């Protein structure tokens, strides 16, 4: 088995036959397939003793483990680095990061059964109390791995759900996260503690767990009771979220009636979407260098240079392998993107693999039906990216806008490009509005595109593009082309 450390060369240990069972000879490099490869630079251990002692009281100490099935070793290490960032966001202290090369995850223990003992040794030597796997594990994989490494095991999905639970602030956000957590938990109740198989009924006499009069008999197991309660709670949450969805749809319908163009800011988590919204609108929303800092969507009004009003919405960030429970629970929120006239897709230009970010975001957008909308690619954090990366991205995405929300670079250009991509009103009108109809003039400026204006003795002559409803209101004041 080959192990990589940050400060030492490769160490070869006896080779395990267990992991050879499922892959054809020669399908993968033999040495790679039988190694837990240590990923350097993931440890977040602190050097100050007092601070370490303080954090140990609050934080879980975790070992990360991933299975590298395809792609390059850089792809596998980037995925585990992202998992480390997720773990830190959840409040954990990362001690080790390990990856194993395999054709596919082991159906019983995720990593090869011959490597579970090696993982257990790493857990024991590092003093970890949790193992986080870089994938979604089945209930049996969780149970088997937990029994063999003797510490708590969670997967990537549970970790992301935990972060969402910490960051949700609004009533809708909290309900959506709870629904996603319960749907994830329901099939995994079996095996999460032996007490779940105990019966809650029984005789009222003796030292048994009796329930008293009316509750004698075999009763139902605690597992069955918990499942029933979870299903009841899921049904109630779905009803509540459906009601909140109706309110959101009503607001969107009102904006549609007024023909207000909608722009949605979407992108990978921590790509700088909230910072961009603040620069474009002065919204003042929370900006934090953390994953999933924004869960509750924020919509702000913005003005084009010609006076037209449009809305900008900040949405929840995406991540590779975003749990389907999250996509389903946040579907009503993500529909803000699907109903937009333009999607501003923000990419972190300083990320090690921005192309993978774009692919992951587009995958989620396709799930909510937003993949057919006009898309404006915006590469953010150009102040932190190296020139070689920026040149590569400019060749790959020639129509993208390159900005830095932090350094306030390229924002005016971005605003101009957004304005040029906004849908234009359909009807061109020339009308003379009396000077006592200032309300109608203001509405034309707010909802339409003013092509020309002049002042006549009888009123204001406007040459404008407006929506059909406003064109009907202007019809009584129509002017011919000679005026």
C-alpha positions in Angstrom: 0.0 0.0 0.0 1.4 3.4 -0.9 0.9 6.4 1.4 1.8 10.0 0.6 2.6 12.5 3.3 3.3 16.2 2.9 6.8 15.8 4.3 8.1 12.4 3.3 8.5 10.2 0.2 6.3 7.2 -0.7 6.3 4.2 1.7 5.5 0.8 0.3 3.7 -1.7 2.5 2.4 -5.2 1.7 -0.3 -5.3 -1.0 -3.9 -6.4 -0.2 -5.8 -8.8 -2.5 -9.2 -7.6 -1.4 -9.3 -4.7 -3.7 -8.4 -6.8 -6.8 -11.7 -8.6 -6.8 -13.9 -6.1 -8.6 -11.6 -4.6 -11.3 -10.3 -6.3 -14.4 -6.5 -6.8 -14.4 -4.9 -3.8 -16.1 -8.0 -1.6 -15.8 -6.3 0.6 -13.3 -2.7 1.0 -12.2 -2.1 -1.8 -9.7 -0.1 0.3 -7.3 -2.7 3.1 -7.3 -5.6 0.7 -6.8 -4.1 -0.6 -3.6 -3.2 2.6 -1.9 -4.8 5.1 0.3 -3.2 8.2 -1.0 -2.7 11.0 1.5 -3.7 14.4 0.2 -1.3 17.1 1.4 -2.3 20.5 2.7 -5.8 19.6 4.1 -5.0 19.6 7.8 -6.5 22.6 9.8 -4.7 21.8 13.1 -3.7 24.9 14.9 -0.3 25.6 16.4 -1.3 27.7 19.4 -2.0 25.2 22.2 -4.6 27.2 24.0 -6.5 27.8 20.8 -6.3 24.1 19.9 -7.6 23.2 23.3 -10.5 25.7 23.0 -11.4 24.4 19.5 -11.3 20.8 20.6 -14.1 21.5 23.0 -16.3 22.7 20.1 -15.2 21.1 16.9 -15.3 17.6 15.6 -11.9 16.2 14.5 -12.4 14.6 11.2 -10.6 12.4 8.7 -11.7 12.7 5.0 -11.7 9.8 2.7 -12.6 9.6 -1.0 -12.6 7.1 -3.9 -11.0 8.1 -7.1 -12.9 6.3 -9.9 -12.1 8.5 -13.0 -10.3 11.6 -14.1 -6.8 12.7 -13.0 -5.3 12.7 -9.5 -5.7 16.5 -9.6 -9.5 16.1 -10.0 -9.6 13.7 -7.1 -7.6 16.0 -4.9 -9.6 19.0 -5.8 -12.8 17.1 -4.8 -11.3 16.2 -1.5 -10.0 19.8 -1.0 -13.6 21.0 -1.5 -14.8 18.4 1.0 -12.3 19.9 3.5 -13.7 23.3 2.9 -17.2 22.0 3.5 -16.0 20.3 6.7 -14.4 23.5 8.0 -17.6 25.5 7.1 -19.5 23.0 9.2 -17.2 23.7 12.1 -14.9 20.7 11.9 -11.1 20.4 12.3 -9.6 18.4 9.4 -6.8 16.1 10.4 -6.2 13.9 7.4 -7.3 13.5 3.8 -7.1 10.1 2.0 -8.1 8.9 -1.4 -8.1 5.4 -2.9 -7.9 4.5 -6.6 -10.7 2.1 -7.5 -12.9 1.2 -10.4 -16.0 1.9 -8.3 -16.8 2.3 -4.6 -17.0 -0.9 -2.7 -20.7 -1.8 -2.3 -20.2 -2.8 1.4 -17.7 -0.4 2.8 -17.2 2.4 0.2 -13.4 2.0 0.2 -11.8 -1.4 -0.4 -12.4 -3.8 2.5 -8.7 -4.3 2.7 -8.2 -0.6 3.3 -10.8 -0.2 6.1 -8.2 -1.4 8.6 -5.7 1.1 7.3 -8.3 3.9 7.7 -9.0 2.7 11.2 -5.3 3.0 12.0 -5.2 6.6 10.7 -8.3 7.4 12.8 -6.7 6.0 15.9 -3.3 7.6 15.4 -4.8 11.1 14.6 -7.4 11.0 17.4 -10.3 11.7 15.0 -13.8 11.2 16.1 -15.5 11.3 12.7 -14.9 10.0 9.2 -16.4 12.0 6.3 -16.7 10.2 2.9 -16.6 12.1 -0.3 -19.8 10.6 -1.8 -23.3 9.6 -0.9 -23.2 6.3 1.1 -26.0 3.7 1.3 -27.3 2.8 4.7 -25.4 -0.5 4.7 -22.1 1.2 3.7 -22.6 3.7 6.6 -23.3 1.0 9.1 -20.5 -1.4 8.0 -17.9 1.4 7.9 -18.9 2.8 11.2 -18.8 -0.7 12.9 -15.3 -1.3 11.6 -13.6 2.1 12.2 -15.3 2.5 15.5 -16.1 6.2 15.1 -19.0 8.1 13.6 -19.2 8.0 9.7 -21.1 10.6 7.6 -21.1 11.2 3.9 -20.9 14.3 1.7 -24.7 14.7 1.5 -25.1 14.7 5.3 -22.3 17.3 5.6 -23.9 19.6 3.1 -27.3 19.3 4.8 -25.7 20.1 8.1 -24.2 23.3 6.6 -27.6 24.3 5.1 -29.2 23.7 8.6 -26.6 26.1 10.2 -27.1 28.8 7.6 -30.8 28.8 7.0 -32.4 32.0 8.5 -35.8 32.5 7.0 -38.9 30.4 7.8 -38.9 29.0 4.2 -35.2 28.2 4.3 -35.5 26.4 7.6 -38.5 24.4 6.4 -36.7 23.5 3.1 -33.6 22.3 5.0 -35.6 20.3 7.5 -37.5 18.6 4.7 -34.2 17.7 2.9 -32.7 16.3 6.1 -35.7 14.2 7.0 -35.9 12.7 3.5 -32.2 11.8 3.7 -32.6 10.4 7.2 -35.7 8.2 6.6 -34.1 5.3 4.7 -31.1 5.5 7.1 -32.8 5.0 10.4 -32.1 1.3 10.4 -28.6 0.8 11.8 -28.3 4.2 13.5 -28.2 2.8 17.0 -29.5 -0.6 18.3 -32.2 1.1 20.3 -34.2 1.7 17.1 -35.1 -2.0 17.0 -36.5 -2.1 20.6 -40.2 -2.2 21.1 -42.0 0.7 22.7 -45.1 -1.3 23.9 -45.1 -4.4 26.1 -46.4 -5.4 29.5 -47.1 -2.7 32.1 -45.9 -5.0 34.9 -42.3 -5.8 35.9 -39.3 -3.9 34.8 -40.1 -3.9 31.1 -40.6 -0.8 29.0 -44.4 -0.9 29.5 -46.7 1.8 28.4 -49.5 1.3 31.0 -53.2 0.9 30.4 -54.1 0.8 26.7 -50.5 0.3 25.6 -49.9 -3.4 26.6 -49.0 -5.9 23.9 -46.1 -6.2 21.5 -46.3 -2.5 20.4 -44.3 -1.1 17.5 -40.6 -0.8 17.5 -38.9 2.5 18.1 -37.8 2.4 14.4 -41.4 2.2 13.3 -42.5 5.0 15.6 -39.7 7.3 14.4 -40.5 6.5 10.7 -44.1 7.3 11.2 -43.3 10.6 13.0 -40.8 11.5 10.2 -43.4 10.8 7.5 -46.0 12.9 9.3 -43.5 15.8 9.6 -42.5 15.5 6.0 -46.1 15.7 4.9 -46.6 18.8 7.0 -43.4 20.5 5.7 -44.4 19.9 2.1 -47.8 21.6 2.8 -46.1 24.6 4.4 -43.5 24.9 1.6 -46.3 24.7 -1.0 -48.0 27.6 0.7 -44.8 29.7 0.7 -44.3 28.8 -2.9 -47.7 30.3 -3.7 -46.6 33.6 -2.1 -43.4 33.6 -4.1 -45.3 32.8 -7.3 -47.7 35.7 -6.6 -44.8 38.1 -6.2 -43.3 36.9 -9.5 -46.7 37.2 -11.3 -47.0 40.8 -10.1 -43.6 41.6 -11.6 -44.5 39.8 -14.8 -47.7 41.8 -15.1 -45.7 45.0 -14.8 -43.3 43.7 -17.4 -40.3 44.1 -15.1 -37.4 42.1 -16.5 -35.8 39.6 -14.0 -32.1 38.8 -13.8 -31.0 35.9 -11.6 -27.4 35.6 -10.3 -26.5 31.9 -10.1 -23.2 30.1 -9.7 -21.0 27.9 -7.6 -21.0 28.4 -3.8 -18.5 31.1 -2.7 -18.0 32.4 -6.2 -18.9 35.9 -5.1 -22.6 36.2 -6.1 -23.6 38.2 -3.1 -20.6 40.6 -3.5 -21.6 41.1 -7.1 -25.2 41.9 -6.1 -24.0 44.4 -3.6 -21.8 46.1 -6.2 -24.6 46.3 -8.8 -27.4 47.4 -6.5 -25.9 48.4 -3.1 -28.1 45.7 -1.5 -25.9 45.3 1.6 -26.5 41.5 1.8 -24.3 39.2 3.9 -20.9 38.6 2.3 -18.8 35.9 3.9 -15.8 33.8 2.7 -17.7 30.6 3.4 -19.5 27.9 1.5 -23.3 28.3 1.3 -23.3 31.7 3.2 -26.4 32.6 1.2 -29.4 30.3 1.4 -32.3 32.7 1.4 -32.7 34.4 -2.0 -32.5 38.2 -2.1 -34.2 40.3 -4.8 -33.3 43.9 -5.4 -34.4 46.6 -7.8 -31.9 47.9 -10.3 -32.0 50.7 -12.9 -30.7 50.6 -16.5 -29.0 53.7 -17.8 -32.1 54.6 -19.8 -34.3 54.5 -16.7 -35.8 51.0 -17.1 -36.3 49.0 -13.9 -35.3 45.4 -13.6 -34.7 43.0 -10.7 -31.6 41.2 -9.6 -31.9 38.1 -7.5 -29.2 36.4 -5.5 -29.7 32.6 -5.3 -28.4 29.7 -3.3 -25.0 28.5 -4.4 -24.4 25.2 -6.1 -21.7 22.6 -5.6 -20.6 19.4 -7.4 -22.9 16.5 -6.5 -25.4 18.8 -4.9 -27.7 16.4 -3.0 -30.9 15.7 -4.9 -32.8 16.2 -1.6 -31.6 19.8 -1.5 -32.6 20.4 -5.2 -36.0 19.1 -4.5 -36.5 20.9 -1.2 -35.2 24.2 -2.7 -37.1 23.8 -6.0 -39.5 26.7 -5.2 -36.4 28.9 -4.5 -34.5 27.8 -7.6 -37.6 28.6 -9.7 -36.5 32.2 -9.3 -33.8 31.3 -11.7 -36.1 29.3 -14.0 -38.4 32.3 -14.4 -35.7 34.9 -15.1 -35.1 36.6 -18.4 -31.4 36.4 -18.0 -29.1 34.2 -15.9 -25.8 35.8 -14.7 -23.7 32.8 -14.1 -20.8 33.7 -11.8 -17.6 31.7 -11.8 -14.7 31.8 -9.4 -11.7 32.7 -11.6 -9.3 31.9 -8.8 -10.6 28.3 -8.2 -8.3 25.4 -9.2 -11.0 24.1 -11.6 -13.4 26.8 -12.8 -14.5 24.6 -15.8 -15.8 21.9 -13.4 -17.7 24.6 -11.5 -19.5 25.7 -14.7 -20.3 22.1 -15.5 -21.8 21.4 -12.0 -23.9 24.6 -12.1 -25.3 23.9 -15.5 -26.2 20.4 -14.4 -28.3 21.8 -11.5 -29.8 24.5 -13.7 -31.0 21.8 -16.1 -32.7 20.0 -13.3 -34.9 23.1 -12.6 -35.5 23.9 -16.3 -33.3 26.9 -16.4 -30.8 25.5 -19.0 -32.6 27.1 -22.0 -32.5 30.7 -20.6 -30.1 33.3 -22.0 -26.8 33.0 -19.9 -24.2 35.6 -19.3 -21.0 34.1 -18.0 -19.1 36.3 -15.4 -15.7 35.3 -14.2 -15.2 36.9 -10.8 -12.2 37.2 -8.4 -9.9 38.2 -11.3 -7.7 40.1 -8.7 -6.9 36.7 -7.1 -6.4 34.7 -10.3 -3.1 34.4 -12.1 -2.7 35.8 -15.6 -2.1 32.4 -17.2 -5.5 31.1 -15.9 -7.3 34.3 -17.0 -5.8 34.0 -20.5 -6.9 30.4 -20.7 -10.5 31.2 -19.6 -10.7 34.2 -22.0 -9.8 31.8 -24.9 -12.4 29.2 -23.7 -15.2 31.7 -22.9 -14.6 34.7 -25.3 -18.1 36.2 -24.5 -17.6 36.1 -20.7 -17.2 39.3 -18.7 -14.2 39.4 -16.3 -14.7 41.3 -13.1 -13.6 41.6 -9.5 -16.4 42.4 -7.1 -13.8 42.8 -4.3 -11.6 45.3 -6.2 -14.6 46.9 -8.0 -13.1 46.1 -11.4 -15.2 45.6 -14.5 -18.5 46.3 -12.7 -19.6 49.1 -15.1 -18.9 46.9 -18.1 -20.9 44.1 -16.5 -23.8 46.5 -15.8 -23.7 47.6 -19.4 -23.7 44.1 -20.8 -26.6 43.1 -18.5 -28.6 46.1 -19.8 -27.9 45.1 -23.4 -29.2 41.6 -22.7 -32.5 42.7 -21.1 -35.6 42.0 -23.1 -36.8 45.1 -24.9 -40.5 46.2 -24.8 -42.4 45.1 -27.8 -44.5 48.2 -28.9 -43.0 51.4 -30.2 -45.2 54.5 -29.4 -45.1 58.3 -30.0 -47.4 60.1 -27.6 -47.9 63.7 -26.3 -48.7 63.5 -22.6 -50.2 66.6 -20.9 -48.1 68.2 -18.2 -50.6 67.2 -15.5 -49.9 63.5 -16.3 -46.5 63.3 -14.7 -47.5 60.0 -13.2 -47.8 58.4 -16.6 -44.5 59.9 -17.8 -42.8 58.4 -14.7 -44.4 55.0 -15.4 -43.2 55.1 -19.0 -39.6 55.9 -17.8 -39.8 53.1 -15.2 -41.3 50.4 -17.4 -40.3 51.4 -20.9 -37.4 52.3 -23.0 -37.3 56.1 -23.9 -36.0 56.6 -27.4 -36.5 60.4 -27.5 -38.3 63.2 -25.7 -39.1 66.9 -26.3 -41.4 69.5 -24.7 -44.3 71.0 -26.7 -46.7 73.7 -25.6 -49.4 71.1 -25.0 -47.3 68.5 -23.2 -44.3 66.2 -23.3 -43.7 64.3 -26.6 -42.3 60.8 -25.9 -40.9 58.3 -28.4 -40.8 55.1 -26.4 -40.9 51.3 -26.5 -43.3 49.9 -23.9 -45.2 46.7 -23.2 -48.7 46.1 -24.6 -50.6 47.1 -21.5 -48.8 50.4 -21.2 -49.2 51.0 -24.9 -52.9 50.7 -24.5 -52.9 53.4 -21.8 -50.9 55.7 -24.1 -53.2 55.2 -27.1 -55.5 58.2 -26.3 -52.4 60.5 -26.4 -51.0 59.0 -29.6 -49.1 61.5 -31.9 -48.5 61.1 -35.6 -44.9 61.1 -37.0 -45.1 64.8 -38.1 -45.2 66.2 -34.7 
